[in-house]
Amino acid sequence: MIFGKESKLKDEIIKIGKKLSDLRLVVAHSGNLSARIDENHILVTATGSSLGALTCGDIIRVDLTDPQSLKNPKLTSEFPLHQLIYKNLKHRVVIHCHPTLVNAYFAIYSDLKA
């Protein structure tokens, strides 16, 4: 049953990545998506993945309790953020976007101006 669930989650991640790209909330290789399979396992987009053109091969299965799994060289540098969310909260999905306008704003300003 877990493999069917995992396959469906991968399909959903691919669909959401395409939608985020179509809405221009991510560009090029920015942003990450992850989804909880169960208490100890998640799926996360690999480093360098383009969310608008994801394939099943761009999505990594990670065992949060296995130190070897956490050393996967394909893990995004932002994986620790996803890991902390899953360890401390019961969230089932993390959508981490880098909208172009927000990136441009913070390239100029260091904080939000009123």
Order of alpha helices (4+ residues) and beta strands (2+ residues): alpha-beta-beta-beta-alpha-beta-alpha
